[in-house]
Structure formats: C-alpha cells, structure tokens
Amino acid sequence: MIGWKDYPKPNLKFRRNVWVVEVSIPTSIRHLFGNGSGTSNGKRLVTGTTDKAIAEKRVTELAHKIYKEFDEAQLEYANRNNKQTDKYAESIINSLAKALKYNKGLVPLLEPSTDYAELVKMKARFDNAFEQVEDEKVDAPSDYASVEAKLDKLLAEKSVDDFSTKLQRIHYPDVTTTPAIVSLLIKHSEPIAQSYWQDLLTEASVVQGKTPPIFDEILDKDDYIMVGEDADGIPRILKKPPETGLMGFKNQAHHMPIRRPRRKIVKSASNILSFQDEYHAYLDRMYDKADTRNKLKKGLRRFIDDMGDMPVQEVEPEVVYAFMDKQIDDYEDISKKVLKDNNWGCSTFYEFLKRKSYYKGYNPFKGINYKRLGREADKHLAYKADELHAIFRYNWRPQERLFLQILVTTGMRLSEVGNMTWERYHENYDGMQGLRVFSLADTDAEKVRVKNSGSKRDMPLHDDLMMPPKGTGRIFDYKQNKDGLCSHDAGRKINPILQQLVSGRHKSLHSFRRTFKAMLRSKGVSDEINNNYTGHKHGGSDQESYGGVAEDFVRQELNKMEHPWLKYENKLD
C-alpha cells in the first residue's frame, strides 16, 4: 500500500460554475477506481462555493477526505486480495493432497490449531514431490523441428492420453508423474502457496508454543494476475503474460495484478542484520560515549563476520563458544578481555531485542564460562626510578618530551593529554597566583571527550612541570581517529623507543598512569584525592571533586612527589 506522502498534491479548479478540489489518482492504484471519475483520472470534491478565497480554505480538508478514500480503497482491495489468495492457496494444497492420496485421505485441516508437526509433515511431502519431478526432467530437444515432428506423431496416435500428457511426454519423457499432478506441484511451489504455508506454520507455532520456523526468502519474483473465478468460486491466478502481443497484459483490462506478501512474521525468526539499523539507533540514544557505542557495535559485527547473519533464535550457547573458538583460531594471542568485550556487544544486542519484545528467549551470551579461554590481559607495571631516569635521559623530540613529562606528573590518560588544548590550560587559576590547571570540564564552547563522567575534572599541575609559552588550539599534533582519540598515534611514535630503553612486555606509555598513582600513594596522599585526580571515581569539576578541599590544597599534595627526571633536557644537534 502507498500512503499520504505518496499521494499527489491537490489542485483547486473551477468546474461547472463552482470551485472543486481535485487530486490525481496515483497510477499504481488507478485500477481500484476504474478510470477515475467519468473520463478523468482524478477524484474531485466540490467546495460548494464560487468564492475562491473561501474555497482555498477548504482545500486541505477536502484533500484529506480524498486521501482517506484512497486509503479505504487500498485496504478493501488488500482484504479482498487476502481472501482470494488464501482461497486459491488452500484449493491448490487440498487438490494436491487429494491427487496424491495424502495420508489415505485424512488430510489435516489448514488451521493454526492443527498439530504443528502434521502441518510441517504435509508441506514437506509436497515440496519433496516437486523436487523429485524437477530431478526427473530432462532438457527439451534443442531442435524445435524434432519437437514439432514428435508432437504431430503423438497427436496422430490413437490413445486415451490427453493433450497435456502428450506434451509432457515430448519435453519430459522421464517424468512419471501425471501432468495434472505436475501442474499442481508447480502451482504449489509458487510464491502464493508458499507464502500461505509460511504464515500458517508461523501462526500454528505461536498458538501451540513451538519455536517459530525459519524460512528462506521466496526468490520467485514473477508477477501474477487474477483472471476471474471458476464455477466453485476459486480464483484463477496465473503468471502475468508479456506486456505486448495479442494476449499481452495491456490488452487484458480485466486482468488484475495480485500477490500475497507474508502477513505473519515473527521477529525472533528474523536474521540479525534486519535489526542492525534500529539497534545502532538504540545505542546512539542510550550511550553518550562514542567509544562505548563503537565497542558494542564492533562486537556484534565481529559475530556476524565470523558466524554469519544468523536468525536471532538460532544463537545458542554452543554457537557462542564456537564464536570464541573462531576468534582464538584467528588470533592465537587474543586476550580474555577482547573475548568478553565482543560478547558484551552481542549480549547488549539481545537485551535490546528483549526490551523491544522482538525476542522472548534467554540471552545466549549470559553465563558464559571464560575459564581457559584467551590469555589474561596484560597489566601495566609501574616504572621504577632508574627506569624513569633512563627514559628521560633519551634525546626526545620536544613534543614527545613534554608529552611524557605531563604523563609522569599527572597520570592522565593518553588521549586526555594528546587532545589537550591551550584553551583548557589555565594559569593563575581562580585568581590564585601560580596555580596552573588542566581542565577536562565541559564549557559552553566545547564538549570534552573523556572516558566517563568522573573524568570531567580539573587537575592542578605540579610546580616542577614547565609548560611552553601559551598558544591556541591543540598542544600536540597526534592524529585523532574517527572517535576523536589520539592514543594510537602517540603510542606508535613513542612505545617502540620505550621498549628499547626499558625491557619488559608489561611496560609502555600506559605504565605512566600506574606509576603516578603509586608515587602519589607512597607520599600518603588520600585515595579520594588520588582517584578523583586521575578520574577513576565519580567526581568532576562541577562537584566537590576532592572531597571538598580546594585545588590549591591538591597542588600542595602533588608537590610532595619529587620528579628529578624532569631536569633532563634535549641535547642540541
């Protein structure tokens, strides 16, 4: 059905001394109205006035009445189609059951209350019979003259066989099934009967509490027409003939296009990808942080890539374990955390399905046993004093040296430092001489991308950290990815050198954060200040971030730490 957005705009016309509102009937539904009103292809309603100004005020009202007529005509025709296509499909199925003497004449009723297994068995019997006939067929002779000669010979023979039987013997001599049954099997294999079966079995499964069946898409895309009814009122439905020619569709005005789309579709029998757009919109609405949204989307995408676009109800726990095994096969060194993150993306998808009532089963990604699956995640170890001296003695580029100096004196996350702007660096903060602060709080001009709400914080700086003269824009030029994070580019430039300076798999740029926290703890600084400063617990500049103490006090606490490695400078070439 088409809707109001597809209907033409109304026109105001002066007809027979009165203003009328006219709407053209869309071509796709014109057959529902004959040839329109009289010789017109439009529908008209009279405004009842000769005053154009008054008539213009009634255009919308009358156009909507016409639109409703279009809606009602389509609905009536759709319901008529539904009854006719169902009647046709039931006739084909019952006629086929009779011709094949199915179940010795005890044919199950085509109703949702009929035993589901019996309905499945009957459909399978007929589908298999059609496949058997198809397997028996042989290619028709390529020489048309030989076909014509055989036909002449067969027609001349005195036999009880009818014409269709003789014709079948020419084209498909190896087919043993009678032409009448072959004809019924072909009609049974076509979209209308197959769509009817799919709806019947789906409804029966729901009524009887069975798992809804999953069907392959009906691939036959032929158009069909209805050419009247037989003596018993059964519709005659045929494939649509060519557009042109003596018997072409255009010359057969009484042929009405007809089809039978599925009506009983259970969401749980649909494939994962059919929900993807709605799921992504759900994530965008529910999760503020882009990194979280992307991680959830990535997990589900990885499942589809590895396991295929499965129907949601077919994903069982054994499929989940097979998914993890596949990842381990592809990446032998994959960590347990990555496996859990990918499963988290899939689990969130199933929670979305349950929330929307698209799926009522259990979440197959819950309760998974990760024991002996994937290696344990690396824990970043803190640097020791001698290692820090070795790191800062290296002749770093000015940008990398400043980056490392900020990391070791603040414990900030890599992207927090890499994305820092001069506009968020404040000198003489809040009017206090010498108090310098990095702010990760949102402002009217900028929404700061941070890991969580607790990361929106103000961080006083250690007095020994020397900053360059203040500029504008970003302090560092590390490349940001599509999520606005620059940790990857910074790590690519710095980590290989760190590995040369300090050996050990568990030490890298991320170790500076652990180093800072350990140093602060060793100086007796409270965990509350430690955690709030590093953004590990809920806080932020809009709250009492440090348990009610002022930023200048936090600065004094930071200054308890000594950073002798800050004395090293770059060597001149």
NORTA-V853850 format. One record per residue. N is the residue number from 1. RES is the residue in one small letter. PHI is phi as a letter, one per 30 degrees, with the letter a starting at -180 (NA if undefined). NEAR is the number of other ideal C-beta (glycine too) atoms within 10 Angstrom. Layout:
BEGIN
n = {N:N}
res = {RES:RES}
phi = {PHI:PHI}
near = {NEAR:NEAR}
END
This chain:
BEGIN
n = {1:2:3:4:5:6:7:8:9:10:11:12:13:14:15:16:17:18:19:20:21:22:23:24:25:26:27:28:29:30:31:32:33:34:35:36:37:38:39:40:41:42:43:44:45:46:47:48:49:50:51:52:53:54:55:56:57:58:59:60:61:62:63:64:65:66:67:68:69:70:71:72:73:74:75:76:77:78:79:80:81:82:83:84:85:86:87:88:89:90:91:92:93:94:95:96:97:98:99:100:101:102:103:104:105:106:107:108:109:110:111:112:113:114:115:116:117:118:119:120:121:122:123:124:125:126:127:128:129:130:131:132:133:134:135:136:137:138:139:140:141:142:143:144:145:146:147:148:149:150:151:152:153:154:155:156:157:158:159:160:161:162:163:164:165:166:167:168:169:170:171:172:173:174:175:176:177:178:179:180:181:182:183:184:185:186:187:188:189:190:191:192:193:194:195:196:197:198:199:200:201:202:203:204:205:206:207:208:209:210:211:212:213:214:215:216:217:218:219:220:221:222:223:224:225:226:227:228:229:230:231:232:233:234:235:236:237:238:239:240:241:242:243:244:245:246:247:248:249:250:251:252:253:254:255:256:257:258:259:260:261:262:263:264:265:266:267:268:269:270:271:272:273:274:275:276:277:278:279:280:281:282:283:284:285:286:287:288:289:290:291:292:293:294:295:296:297:298:299:300:301:302:303:304:305:306:307:308:309:310:311:312:313:314:315:316:317:318:319:320:321:322:323:324:325:326:327:328:329:330:331:332:333:334:335:336:337:338:339:340:341:342:343:344:345:346:347:348:349:350:351:352:353:354:355:356:357:358:359:360:361:362:363:364:365:366:367:368:369:370:371:372:373:374:375:376:377:378:379:380:381:382:383:384:385:386:387:388:389:390:391:392:393:394:395:396:397:398:399:400:401:402:403:404:405:406:407:408:409:410:411:412:413:414:415:416:417:418:419:420:421:422:423:424:425:426:427:428:429:430:431:432:433:434:435:436:437:438:439:440:441:442:443:444:445:446:447:448:449:450:451:452:453:454:455:456:457:458:459:460:461:462:463:464:465:466:467:468:469:470:471:472:473:474:475:476:477:478:479:480:481:482:483:484:485:486:487:488:489:490:491:492:493:494:495:496:497:498:499:500:501:502:503:504:505:506:507:508:509:510:511:512:513:514:515:516:517:518:519:520:521:522:523:524:525:526:527:528:529:530:531:532:533:534:535:536:537:538:539:540:541:542:543:544:545:546:547:548:549:550:551:552:553:554:555:556:557:558:559:560:561:562:563:564:565:566:567:568:569:570:571:572:573}
res = {m:i:g:w:k:d:y:p:k:p:n:l:k:f:r:r:n:v:w:v:v:e:v:s:i:p:t:s:i:r:h:l:f:g:n:g:s:g:t:s:n:g:k:r:l:v:t:g:t:t:d:k:a:i:a:e:k:r:v:t:e:l:a:h:k:i:y:k:e:f:d:e:a:q:l:e:y:a:n:r:n:n:k:q:t:d:k:y:a:e:s:i:i:n:s:l:a:k:a:l:k:y:n:k:g:l:v:p:l:l:e:p:s:t:d:y:a:e:l:v:k:m:k:a:r:f:d:n:a:f:e:q:v:e:d:e:k:v:d:a:p:s:d:y:a:s:v:e:a:k:l:d:k:l:l:a:e:k:s:v:d:d:f:s:t:k:l:q:r:i:h:y:p:d:v:t:t:t:p:a:i:v:s:l:l:i:k:h:s:e:p:i:a:q:s:y:w:q:d:l:l:t:e:a:s:v:v:q:g:k:t:p:p:i:f:d:e:i:l:d:k:d:d:y:i:m:v:g:e:d:a:d:g:i:p:r:i:l:k:k:p:p:e:t:g:l:m:g:f:k:n:q:a:h:h:m:p:i:r:r:p:r:r:k:i:v:k:s:a:s:n:i:l:s:f:q:d:e:y:h:a:y:l:d:r:m:y:d:k:a:d:t:r:n:k:l:k:k:g:l:r:r:f:i:d:d:m:g:d:m:p:v:q:e:v:e:p:e:v:v:y:a:f:m:d:k:q:i:d:d:y:e:d:i:s:k:k:v:l:k:d:n:n:w:g:c:s:t:f:y:e:f:l:k:r:k:s:y:y:k:g:y:n:p:f:k:g:i:n:y:k:r:l:g:r:e:a:d:k:h:l:a:y:k:a:d:e:l:h:a:i:f:r:y:n:w:r:p:q:e:r:l:f:l:q:i:l:v:t:t:g:m:r:l:s:e:v:g:n:m:t:w:e:r:y:h:e:n:y:d:g:m:q:g:l:r:v:f:s:l:a:d:t:d:a:e:k:v:r:v:k:n:s:g:s:k:r:d:m:p:l:h:d:d:l:m:m:p:p:k:g:t:g:r:i:f:d:y:k:q:n:k:d:g:l:c:s:h:d:a:g:r:k:i:n:p:i:l:q:q:l:v:s:g:r:h:k:s:l:h:s:f:r:r:t:f:k:a:m:l:r:s:k:g:v:s:d:e:i:n:n:n:y:t:g:h:k:h:g:g:s:d:q:e:s:y:g:g:v:a:e:d:f:v:r:q:e:l:n:k:m:e:h:p:w:l:k:y:e:n:k:l:d}
phi = {NA:c:c:d:d:c:d:d:d:d:b:c:b:c:b:h:i:a:d:b:c:b:b:d:d:e:e:d:b:d:d:d:b:i:c:i:c:i:c:c:c:b:c:b:b:d:d:i:b:c:d:d:d:d:d:d:d:c:e:d:e:d:d:d:d:d:e:d:d:d:d:d:d:d:d:d:d:d:d:d:d:e:d:d:d:d:d:d:d:d:d:d:d:d:d:d:d:d:d:d:h:d:h:h:i:d:d:e:d:d:b:d:d:d:e:e:d:d:d:d:d:d:d:d:d:d:d:d:d:d:d:d:d:d:d:d:d:c:d:d:e:d:d:d:d:d:d:d:d:d:d:e:d:d:d:d:d:d:a:d:d:d:d:d:d:d:d:d:d:d:d:b:d:d:d:c:d:d:e:d:d:e:d:d:d:d:d:d:d:d:e:d:d:d:d:d:d:d:d:d:d:d:d:d:d:d:d:c:i:c:d:e:d:c:c:d:d:d:d:d:c:d:d:b:b:c:b:j:b:d:d:c:i:d:e:c:c:b:d:d:d:e:d:c:j:e:c:d:e:d:c:c:d:d:d:c:d:b:a:b:d:e:c:c:c:c:e:d:d:d:d:e:d:d:c:e:d:d:d:d:d:d:d:d:d:c:c:d:d:d:d:d:e:d:d:d:d:d:d:d:d:d:d:d:d:d:c:j:d:d:d:d:d:c:d:c:e:d:d:d:d:d:d:d:d:d:d:d:d:d:b:e:c:d:d:d:d:d:e:d:d:d:d:d:d:d:d:d:d:d:d:d:d:d:d:d:i:d:b:c:d:d:d:d:c:c:i:d:c:c:e:i:c:i:d:d:d:d:c:d:d:d:d:d:e:d:d:d:d:d:d:d:d:d:d:d:d:e:d:d:d:d:e:d:d:d:e:d:c:b:i:d:d:e:d:d:d:d:c:e:c:d:d:c:c:c:c:h:e:h:i:c:e:i:d:c:b:c:c:c:d:d:b:d:d:a:c:d:d:b:d:a:d:d:d:d:b:c:b:d:c:d:d:d:d:c:c:d:e:d:b:b:i:d:d:c:c:d:d:c:d:d:c:i:c:b:d:d:d:d:d:d:d:c:e:e:d:e:d:d:d:b:d:k:d:c:b:a:e:d:d:d:d:d:d:d:d:d:d:d:d:d:c:i:d:d:d:d:d:e:d:d:d:d:i:c:b:e:a:j:d:d:b:d:e:c:i:j:d:d:d:d:d:d:e:d:d:d:d:d:d:c:b:d:d:d:d:d:b:d:d:d:d}
near = {11:12:10:11:5:11:19:14:8:22:14:16:13:12:10:6:6:13:21:19:25:20:21:16:24:15:8:12:17:14:15:17:16:9:12:14:13:8:6:13:14:20:22:18:18:14:21:12:14:11:10:12:8:12:21:14:12:17:17:11:11:22:22:14:13:20:17:11:16:22:16:11:16:17:11:11:16:12:10:14:18:13:11:20:23:19:16:23:26:15:19:24:23:14:17:24:20:12:15:16:9:19:13:6:8:8:17:15:11:18:11:18:10:16:12:21:12:15:21:16:13:20:19:10:14:21:15:10:20:19:12:13:18:14:9:14:14:10:7:12:14:7:9:9:8:12:15:12:13:17:16:9:11:16:11:8:8:4:10:5:14:11:11:13:15:17:17:18:16:17:15:19:12:9:18:9:19:15:18:14:16:21:17:25:22:14:20:22:19:18:20:23:25:20:21:23:22:22:19:22:20:22:18:24:20:15:13:14:7:14:14:20:17:16:16:7:5:16:6:11:6:10:11:20:18:19:14:10:13:9:5:7:9:15:21:11:24:13:10:15:18:9:9:10:10:6:9:13:16:11:12:13:9:8:19:19:13:21:14:23:13:15:13:16:13:18:16:17:19:18:15:22:13:13:20:16:9:13:20:14:10:19:20:12:9:13:15:11:15:14:16:16:19:17:18:25:18:13:22:25:16:20:25:15:10:16:16:11:12:16:17:20:19:14:22:13:14:9:15:20:14:13:22:21:12:15:20:15:10:10:12:8:8:17:14:16:14:18:21:17:15:24:22:16:21:24:20:23:25:20:15:19:23:13:11:13:9:18:23:10:14:12:16:22:23:12:9:16:8:12:5:6:16:18:14:8:11:13:9:16:18:17:24:12:12:9:20:22:14:15:22:20:12:16:11:20:11:10:15:17:18:18:23:22:22:24:23:23:21:23:23:23:21:23:23:27:24:24:22:21:16:15:15:18:17:17:12:11:20:11:6:14:7:10:19:19:21:22:19:22:16:14:10:5:6:11:10:17:17:21:16:15:15:18:21:21:25:22:25:25:22:19:15:15:16:9:15:10:5:11:11:7:8:16:22:17:11:24:12:17:12:7:14:12:21:21:19:14:18:22:17:11:15:21:14:10:13:22:13:9:13:18:9:12:8:12:24:19:19:19:21:28:22:18:22:23:19:14:22:21:12:10:13:8:18:14:12:15:19:20:16:24:26:23:25:17:14:13:24:20:15:12:14:10:25:22:10:9:16:13:19:14:13:21:20:13:20:24:15:13:16:12:17:11:18:18:9:17:11:12:9:5:4}
END
